[in-house]
């Protein structure tokens, strides 16, 4: 029975806890207000950070061995720390706070680019600088040059065949008009169709060559958030309030415990 009474005496009731909190309420409230006000002032004084994102496309070639995947290009660029940031973005590195490159799981030729900057207008320039830098990487330049040479050679071949076909068609037409050539075995419709097919292939090849000249390029325009993403003022204030409130309660109980140790005769 005595042991049960002693156990009950040692137990701390919720009422006792509430009494301690009320006793130290000035300390708890003061610490809470100090933390909240400090967090608000610091958050408002911190520079506003804006975010923009886009997607880059890496040119892919028919020869699989010469293709560069998005992961390969990210590895070639390497980790973008402050030193590399100044090298990659010589004009905007002062205001750019972070730049991230992410490879898509379902695509080997596209890279997501996320840029954070103190100056919203600098994001477009930073993306342009990044594209210029990626196109100066040796492996990218070599593979693009190889494909450019192949496409240029194909355009030249198609141009020669197209010119020869048109000349042949013109010659056949003149001979037929002069009656020096029998129309047996000659079908101008098929030849015209062949010329049209060659012209179409030449046009497609020239367009591919034109696109390839840009190397790594934008898939879509850069999307820039109108509102800053940092600092998160509300979250900072709320987090500071919760932490300071818990810290104040803990400090109140610690002081109460310390006082009871110093004054053991106190009930």
C-alpha distance (Angstrom), angle and dihedral (degrees) to the residues before:
residue distance angle dihedral
X1 . . .
X2 3.80 . .
X3 3.81 89.8 .
X4 3.81 91.3 53.4
X5 3.80 91.7 50.1
X6 3.80 90.6 48.3
X7 3.80 90.4 50.7
X8 3.79 90.8 50.4
X9 3.79 90.2 51.0
X10 3.82 91.0 52.1
X11 3.75 93.6 50.6
X12 3.80 115.6 98.1
X13 3.77 112.2 -136.8
X14 3.79 124.4 -147.7
X15 3.77 87.8 -114.2
X16 3.82 90.8 59.7
X17 3.80 89.7 50.6
X18 3.78 90.7 50.3
X19 3.80 90.6 50.0
X20 3.83 89.9 54.2
X21 3.80 91.3 49.4
X22 3.82 91.7 49.6
X23 3.76 90.6 47.7
X24 3.81 92.1 53.5
X25 3.79 96.4 34.6
X26 3.80 93.1 119.4
X27 3.79 90.4 55.5
X28 3.83 93.0 46.8
X29 3.81 94.6 45.2
X30 3.80 92.6 43.5
X31 3.79 92.9 51.3
X32 3.80 90.3 45.8
X33 3.81 93.9 50.8
X34 3.79 92.7 44.3
X35 3.82 92.1 52.0
X36 3.81 94.6 44.6
X37 3.82 94.4 46.8
X38 3.81 92.0 44.8
X39 3.80 91.6 49.5
X40 3.80 90.9 49.0
X41 3.82 93.5 49.4
X42 3.81 93.4 46.0
X43 3.81 92.1 46.2
X44 3.80 92.4 51.0
X45 3.81 91.2 47.5
X46 3.81 94.1 49.5
X47 3.83 115.2 98.4
X48 3.79 115.8 -99.2
X49 3.80 113.9 -110.6
X50 3.81 120.9 -151.3
X51 3.80 126.0 -162.3
X52 3.77 132.3 -146.7
X53 3.78 130.8 176.3
X54 3.78 138.5 -171.6
X55 3.81 141.7 158.9
X56 3.80 125.7 -111.4
X57 3.79 125.2 -154.8
X58 3.79 122.9 -143.7
X59 3.82 113.0 -149.7
X60 3.80 112.2 -111.9
X61 3.79 123.2 -152.3
X62 3.80 135.5 -154.7
X63 3.79 91.6 -113.7
X64 3.78 102.3 76.8
X65 3.82 94.1 -159.7
X66 3.80 90.9 62.5
X67 3.80 96.1 50.4
X68 3.81 120.6 111.6
X69 3.78 114.9 -147.4
X70 3.78 124.7 -148.0
X71 3.82 91.4 -107.0
X72 3.80 90.6 50.7
X73 3.80 91.5 53.1
X74 3.81 92.6 47.2
X75 3.82 89.1 51.7
X76 3.80 90.6 49.2
X77 3.80 91.6 52.1
X78 3.78 90.5 47.4
X79 3.79 130.4 -165.8
X80 3.80 110.1 -23.0
X81 3.79 104.9 -136.2
X82 3.81 125.5 159.9
X83 3.79 93.3 -81.9
X84 3.80 94.6 50.0
X85 3.78 91.3 41.1
X86 3.81 89.9 63.1
X87 3.80 89.7 50.1
X88 3.81 95.9 47.1
X89 3.81 96.5 39.8
X90 3.83 106.1 30.3
X91 3.82 94.2 165.3
X92 3.80 102.1 41.3
X93 3.81 106.0 25.8
X94 3.83 90.6 104.4
X95 3.81 93.2 64.8
X96 3.82 99.4 29.4
X97 3.80 109.3 96.2
X98 3.80 99.7 179.4
X99 3.80 141.1 1.5
X100 3.80 124.5 -171.9
X101 3.80 130.9 -170.3
X102 3.80 117.9 -158.9
X103 3.80 127.8 -175.7
X104 3.80 118.4 -139.6
X105 3.80 115.9 -122.3
X106 3.80 94.0 -140.7
X107 3.81 97.6 42.9
X108 3.80 133.1 56.7
X109 3.79 97.6 -170.6
X110 3.81 102.8 49.9
X111 3.81 132.7 77.8
X112 3.79 127.4 -168.8
X113 3.81 112.5 -137.2
X114 3.82 120.8 -160.9
X115 3.81 117.5 -173.5
X116 3.81 126.6 -173.0
X117 3.79 118.8 -165.6
X118 3.79 142.7 169.8
X119 3.80 87.8 -136.8
X120 3.80 115.9 54.8
X121 3.80 92.5 -158.0
X122 3.81 92.3 56.1
X123 3.82 94.2 64.6
X124 3.82 94.4 79.0
X125 3.80 90.9 49.3
X126 3.80 90.9 47.7
X127 3.83 92.1 53.6
X128 3.80 90.0 49.3
X129 3.81 90.3 50.7
X130 3.80 90.5 49.4
X131 3.81 91.5 52.7
X132 3.80 91.2 48.7
X133 3.79 90.3 50.2
X134 3.80 94.7 49.6
X135 3.80 90.4 50.9
X136 3.81 90.0 55.9
X137 3.81 93.4 58.0
X138 3.82 106.9 114.6
X139 3.80 97.1 -129.0
X140 3.79 91.6 48.9
X141 3.81 91.9 48.2
X142 3.81 93.1 48.4
X143 3.79 95.5 49.2
X144 3.80 92.9 45.0
X145 3.82 90.8 48.0
X146 3.80 90.9 50.2
X147 3.78 92.1 52.8
X148 3.80 92.3 43.6
X149 3.80 90.7 55.0
X150 3.79 91.0 49.3
X151 3.80 93.6 49.2
X152 3.80 92.7 44.3
X153 3.79 89.9 52.6
X154 3.80 90.5 49.5
X155 3.83 91.6 50.0
X156 3.81 89.9 51.5
X157 3.82 91.3 50.0
X158 3.80 92.6 48.8
X159 3.80 91.2 47.1
X160 3.81 90.9 53.5
X161 3.84 93.0 46.7
X162 3.81 90.7 46.6
X163 3.78 92.6 49.8
X164 3.81 92.1 46.5
X165 3.82 92.1 47.9
X166 3.80 92.5 50.8
X167 3.78 91.0 47.6
X168 3.80 90.5 48.9
X169 3.80 91.2 49.6
X170 3.80 90.8 49.6
X171 3.82 91.8 48.5
X172 3.81 92.9 49.3
X173 3.78 89.7 49.3
X174 3.78 93.5 52.2
X175 3.80 92.2 47.4
X176 3.78 91.8 49.3
X177 3.79 91.6 51.1
X178 3.80 90.7 49.2
X179 3.82 90.3 49.9
X180 3.78 91.5 -122.8
X181 3.80 94.5 118.9
X182 3.76 129.9 52.8
X183 3.85 113.7 -135.1
X184 3.80 90.1 -131.3
X185 3.81 110.8 125.9
X186 3.80 93.5 4.7
X187 3.79 119.9 109.6
X188 3.82 113.0 -179.5
X189 3.82 90.8 -172.6
X190 3.81 92.4 61.3
X191 3.80 91.3 45.8
X192 3.80 91.1 50.0
X193 3.81 89.3 49.5
X194 3.78 89.9 50.4
X195 3.80 90.9 50.7
X196 3.82 90.4 49.7
X197 3.83 91.3 50.8
X198 3.79 91.5 49.8
X199 3.83 91.3 48.2
X200 3.80 90.6 51.2
X201 3.81 92.8 48.4
X202 3.80 90.3 48.1
X203 3.80 91.1 50.7
X204 3.82 92.5 49.5
X205 3.80 91.5 47.5
X206 3.81 91.7 49.7
X207 3.81 90.4 50.6
X208 3.80 90.4 50.4
X209 3.79 89.5 50.1
X210 3.79 90.9 49.6
X211 3.81 92.6 50.6
X212 3.78 91.1 45.8
X213 3.80 92.3 54.7
X214 3.81 88.3 71.6
X215 3.83 92.4 56.6
X216 3.80 109.7 -166.8
X217 3.79 106.0 21.4
X218 3.80 144.0 170.4
X219 3.80 120.2 -81.8
X220 3.81 92.2 -167.7
X221 3.76 137.5 2.4
X222 3.80 119.7 -83.0
X223 3.81 111.7 -91.5
X224 3.81 112.6 -147.3
X225 3.81 123.0 -167.6
X226 3.80 112.5 -124.1
X227 3.80 92.3 -148.5
X228 3.82 122.1 57.9
X229 3.81 116.4 -104.7
X230 3.80 93.0 -152.7
X231 2.95 142.3 84.7
X232 3.80 97.3 34.1
X233 3.77 95.1 -149.5
X234 3.81 99.3 -179.3
X235 3.80 93.2 46.2
X236 3.81 92.2 47.1
X237 3.80 92.1 50.9
X238 3.81 93.2 45.4
X239 3.79 92.9 47.7
X240 3.80 92.2 47.4
X241 3.81 90.1 49.3
X242 3.80 94.2 52.0
X243 3.80 94.4 44.9
X244 3.82 93.2 45.9
X245 3.82 91.6 47.4
X246 3.80 92.7 52.3
X247 3.80 90.9 43.4
X248 3.80 91.1 50.4
X249 3.82 92.3 51.5
X250 3.80 91.0 47.6
X251 3.82 91.1 49.0
X252 3.80 90.7 48.7
X253 3.81 92.3 55.2
X254 3.80 91.0 43.7
X255 3.82 91.6 53.9
X256 3.79 90.8 46.5
X257 3.79 91.1 50.4
X258 3.81 90.5 47.1
X259 3.81 91.8 51.3
X260 3.79 91.9 50.6
X261 3.79 91.0 51.9
X262 3.80 90.6 51.6
X263 3.83 91.5 46.7
X264 3.83 106.5 37.6
X265 3.78 91.6 162.9
X266 3.81 88.7 63.3
X267 3.80 113.4 102.3
